[in-house]
Amino acid sequence: MAGTYWYHPHAHGDVERQLLAGLAGPVVVTGATDDLLEACDDRLLMITRTGADLRVAGVVRPVLTPTAGRTRLRLLNATAGDHLLVGVLRSGDWTPLHLVATDGGFVTEPVEVTEVLLAPGERAEVLVDTSTAGRLELTALPYSVYGPGGATSTALRLAALDVPLGLTPVPVPTRLGEVEALDETAAVRRRRIAFGGTGTDHFTLDGRTFDHHRVDLEARLGTLEVWEVVNEHTTDHPFHLHSYPFQVLHRDGVPEPLRAWRDTVNVPPGGTVTIAVPFRGEPGRTVYHCHIASHEDLGMMGVLDVVV
């Protein structure tokens, strides 16, 4: 499926160190829908952390010069553990963005937003108007992983777009394609998966830490399941499922307004995210885990076996 993806090592217990050392890279898969955006400048912005610095495409606070009147920003959070609430500012004011893709590719139609939360591992593609000369600042806005009232991160400029004079406006497409609607009533099983643990060095899934010899969940190829992912811990945890894209159905019981394919979804403390997982493609063993690398290294991961 066309979209923006990435790869990194998965040596259990050593993922965080290897990510911080730079062992990660992007993968872009193109398809027919990309033709609808061919008039846009296309920029892949992979965000990583090296020490105290956040880097965008390997550079601390790069300055980009758009070449078209609308720019497609492929945003990829490849940090080991930074939640990034991303917006674009012009002279301190919000610039409207149009969300066109998530982890698993295009959404049905562009959705106007002012900010996008990227948990570790998440991707989003947005369109920004670059037809008016001046500076746009891609900014990580203050965000708390401890829920409302918790300590927040500091706002930080990630990159700048210096828009030159003379770029012709490019319209936003009205429709991008179809995203299949999954029928929740067709699910053969409902499961509850809980993030847990104590303090800052004990992290569990369903009360257990990772054991690669143990199968935690078994599903059957060709079926649909609904999972309630619950966060019983005190900080955000991004839930990541390998191999089988899913759709978010509800967040804390509220229907998800955006139908989209994902492989990562953030679950805030005390929150519940309900997802629909169709098991398609190849059978075999894979994993699901928190995508904060240190939590994964400390055991917040399970084994899923999809059988025929």
Disulfide bonds with the S-S distance in Angstrom:
none
